[in-house]
Amino acid sequence: MIDAHQHLWKIGSHGCVWPTPDLNAIYRDFDLTEAKHLARKKGVTGTVLVQSQESDADTDYLLAMASRSQFIKAVVGWVDLGNARAQQRIRKLAANPKFRSVRPMLQSMADDGWIMKPQQQPAIQCLIEENLCFDALVFARHLPYLDALTDQYPELPVVIDHAAKPPLSPGSVEDSRQWQYFMQKLAAKPQVYCKLSGLVTEMAASQCEPVLQQCVERLLYWFGSGRLMWGSDWPVVNLAANPQLAGYENWSETAMRLLADCSPAEKYAITEGNVLRFYGISRLK
């Protein structure tokens, strides 16, 4: 198994300004030693590190770790795509074989359509030229713009992180409709993948596994086993309101139950094969 989505950080260092003290469950340092210990207990033999800060220093920190560890298979970093020097930065990062994707923090931007603004387009074209991918950190409200992005750049491999954080909590009917409509549209495009991660932190404390089952069944129907990839979203997964779903071990075991009806080949694709193919990890030495 390869974990498609994991974070590491050191509070106050390497550009780390998040999490904040109010997020008690994750307000501490999380390092590679702890990550490997948790992962290997669940049969995970490698991971994809994903940026958690809007900071070049954070991306450089992750790449430095990756250079010293065979366990880290790839890094998803941050680049200020609107900066005049963005293309130069992308080309420098792309020279590192473990740098495989860029993830702007779209979910926290005031402008939901930021990614489609003219100043970002040269950098997006540069991603394509450097054979890099795009991790989309979005909510349902961003999906119309992601749909437009994937239409404009069909050559750009895109993965929707955390399945666009589906509105699983009660009382989010409109968001749910938008999420379903655009996720189906995006799933029809062969260059678009989806991460089976970050779901439990979208649930209320009273919600249990059956809520997840319905969501996962939809994602399997839309994307198929060939374009879904499992990720822990550790340590953010520790924030899940339901303690039975929180944490690396609980989520990994829950995910395997949710995939129980899949064939061995389908399970392999979701838990390893797809992440290797999407990020081009199989080409890395």
C-alpha positions in Angstrom: 0.0 0.0 0.0 1.0 3.6 -0.7 -0.5 6.4 1.3 -1.5 9.0 -1.3 -1.9 11.9 1.1 0.1 12.6 4.3 1.4 15.8 6.0 4.4 16.4 8.2 5.2 19.7 10.0 7.2 21.3 12.7 5.4 24.1 14.5 7.1 27.4 14.0 9.7 26.1 11.6 10.0 25.9 7.8 7.2 28.4 7.2 4.7 26.5 9.5 2.0 28.8 10.7 -0.8 26.2 10.7 -2.2 24.4 12.7 -3.1 26.9 15.3 -3.3 26.2 19.0 -7.1 25.9 19.0 -6.7 22.7 16.9 -5.5 20.8 20.0 -5.5 17.3 18.4 -2.9 18.3 15.8 -1.1 21.3 17.4 2.3 19.6 17.8 5.2 18.4 15.6 4.5 15.4 13.3 7.7 13.8 12.0 8.6 11.0 9.6 9.5 8.5 12.3 6.0 8.6 13.7 4.4 8.5 10.3 6.4 5.4 9.3 5.5 3.7 12.5 1.8 4.2 12.1 1.8 3.4 8.4 3.8 0.2 8.6 1.4 -1.2 11.2 -1.3 -1.0 8.6 0.8 -2.5 5.8 1.7 0.9 4.1 5.2 0.8 2.6 5.4 4.3 1.2 3.8 7.7 1.2 3.2 10.9 -0.7 4.0 14.0 1.3 1.7 17.0 0.7 2.3 20.6 1.6 0.4 22.1 4.5 1.7 25.7 4.3 1.6 28.5 1.7 5.3 28.6 1.9 8.3 27.7 -0.3 10.1 26.8 2.9 7.6 24.1 3.7 8.0 22.6 0.2 11.8 22.7 0.5 11.5 21.0 3.9 9.5 18.1 2.5 11.8 17.7 -0.4 14.9 17.6 1.9 13.2 14.8 3.9 12.3 13.0 0.7 15.9 13.0 -0.5 16.9 11.1 2.6 14.0 8.6 2.7 12.9 5.8 0.4 9.6 5.7 2.3 8.7 9.1 0.8 7.8 8.3 -2.8 6.7 11.8 -3.9 6.1 15.3 -2.8 3.2 17.6 -3.6 4.4 21.1 -3.0 3.2 24.7 -3.0 4.0 27.4 -5.5 2.6 30.9 -5.7 1.2 30.4 -9.2 0.4 34.1 -9.6 3.9 35.3 -8.9 6.0 36.6 -11.8 8.7 34.1 -10.9 6.4 31.1 -10.6 7.6 29.4 -13.8 11.2 29.7 -12.7 10.3 28.1 -9.3 8.3 25.3 -11.0 11.2 24.4 -13.3 13.6 24.4 -10.4 11.3 22.1 -8.4 10.7 19.9 -11.4 14.4 19.1 -11.6 13.9 17.1 -8.4 12.5 13.7 -9.4 10.4 13.4 -6.2 8.6 16.6 -6.9 5.4 15.5 -8.7 2.6 18.0 -8.1 1.6 21.5 -7.1 -1.3 22.3 -4.7 -2.4 25.9 -4.2 -4.6 26.4 -1.1 -7.8 27.0 -3.1 -10.1 26.1 -0.3 -9.1 29.1 1.8 -9.0 31.8 -1.0 -11.6 34.6 -1.0 -12.0 34.3 -4.7 -13.5 30.9 -5.6 -12.5 31.3 -9.2 -8.9 32.3 -8.5 -7.4 29.4 -10.4 -9.0 30.6 -13.7 -7.6 34.2 -13.5 -5.2 35.2 -16.3 -2.2 35.7 -14.0 -2.2 32.0 -13.0 -2.3 30.6 -16.6 1.4 30.8 -17.5 2.3 28.8 -14.4 -0.4 26.2 -15.1 1.0 25.8 -18.7 4.4 25.4 -17.1 3.2 22.5 -15.0 2.1 20.7 -18.2 5.5 21.4 -19.9 7.3 20.0 -16.9 5.1 16.9 -16.7 3.8 17.8 -13.3 0.3 17.2 -11.8 -2.2 19.4 -10.0 -3.7 18.6 -6.6 -7.1 20.4 -6.2 -7.8 21.3 -2.6 -11.4 22.4 -3.0 -15.0 22.4 -1.7 -18.1 22.0 -3.8 -18.3 25.7 -4.5 -14.9 25.5 -6.4 -15.9 22.6 -8.6 -17.4 24.7 -11.5 -14.0 26.4 -11.8 -12.2 23.1 -11.6 -14.4 21.9 -14.3 -13.4 24.8 -16.5 -9.7 24.3 -15.7 -9.8 20.7 -16.7 -11.6 21.6 -19.9 -9.0 24.3 -20.7 -6.0 22.0 -19.9 -6.9 18.4 -20.8 -3.2 17.5 -20.7 -2.9 18.4 -17.0 -3.4 15.4 -14.7 -5.6 16.6 -11.8 -6.5 14.8 -8.6 -9.3 16.1 -6.4 -8.0 16.0 -2.9 -10.4 14.6 -0.3 -13.1 14.0 -2.9 -13.7 17.8 -2.7 -14.7 17.5 0.9 -18.3 16.2 0.3 -21.0 17.9 2.4 -21.7 14.9 4.6 -23.1 16.7 7.6 -26.8 17.2 7.9 -28.3 20.4 6.4 -26.1 20.9 3.4 -28.6 20.0 0.6 -27.6 22.7 -1.9 -23.9 22.0 -1.5 -24.6 18.3 -1.9 -26.4 18.8 -5.2 -23.6 20.9 -6.6 -21.0 18.4 -5.4 -22.8 15.5 -7.0 -23.4 17.3 -10.3 -19.8 18.5 -10.8 -18.1 15.4 -9.4 -19.9 13.4 -12.0 -18.9 15.8 -14.7 -15.2 15.8 -13.6 -15.2 12.0 -13.3 -16.1 11.7 -17.0 -12.7 13.2 -17.9 -9.9 10.6 -18.0 -7.2 12.9 -16.7 -9.1 13.6 -13.4 -8.5 11.4 -10.4 -10.0 11.5 -6.9 -8.5 10.9 -3.4 -10.4 8.7 -1.0 -9.2 10.8 2.0 -10.3 13.6 4.2 -13.9 12.3 4.5 -14.2 11.6 8.2 -13.3 15.2 9.1 -16.4 16.3 7.1 -18.8 14.3 9.3 -20.7 15.2 12.5 -19.8 13.4 15.7 -23.1 11.5 15.5 -22.5 10.2 12.0 -21.1 6.7 11.5 -19.8 4.4 8.8 -23.0 4.0 6.7 -22.7 7.7 5.7 -19.3 7.0 4.4 -20.5 3.9 2.6 -22.9 5.8 0.5 -20.3 8.4 -0.4 -17.7 5.8 -1.3 -20.1 3.9 -3.4 -20.9 7.0 -5.4 -17.2 7.8 -5.9 -16.5 4.2 -7.1 -19.4 4.4 -9.5 -18.3 7.8 -10.9 -14.5 7.3 -11.0 -14.2 3.5 -11.0 -11.4 1.7 -9.2 -9.0 3.0 -11.8 -9.0 6.6 -10.8 -9.5 6.5 -7.0 -6.6 6.5 -4.6 -6.6 6.0 -0.8 -4.9 8.5 1.4 -4.7 8.8 5.2 -4.7 12.6 5.4 -2.7 12.1 8.6 -2.4 13.9 10.9 -5.5 16.0 10.0 -7.5 12.8 10.2 -7.1 13.1 14.0 -9.6 16.0 13.9 -12.5 13.7 13.1 -15.4 14.5 15.4 -16.3 10.8 15.8 -13.5 9.2 17.8 -14.2 5.8 16.3 -13.2 7.3 12.9 -10.4 9.6 14.0 -6.7 8.7 13.5 -4.5 6.7 11.1 -5.5 3.3 12.3 -9.3 3.9 12.5 -9.5 5.5 9.1 -7.3 2.9 7.3 -9.4 0.1 8.8 -12.6 1.9 8.0 -11.5 2.4 4.4 -10.7 -1.3 3.9 -14.2 -2.2 5.2 -15.7 0.3 2.7 -13.8 -1.4 -0.1 -14.6 -4.9 1.0 -16.7 -5.7 -2.1 -13.9 -4.7 -4.5 -11.8 -7.4 -6.1 -8.2 -7.8 -5.1 -7.1 -6.1 -8.4 -9.5 -3.1 -7.6 -8.2 -2.8 -4.1 -4.6 -2.8 -5.3 -5.4 -0.1 -7.8 -7.0 2.1 -5.1 -4.4 1.5 -2.5 -1.3 1.5 -4.6 -1.5 1.2 -8.4 -3.3 4.4 -9.1 -1.1 6.6 -7.0 2.0 5.2 -8.6 0.6 5.8 -12.1 -0.8 9.3 -11.4 2.3 10.7 -9.8 4.7 8.8 -12.0 6.2 7.2 -9.0 7.0 3.9 -10.8 9.5 5.9 -12.9 11.4 7.1 -9.8 14.6 5.3 -8.7 
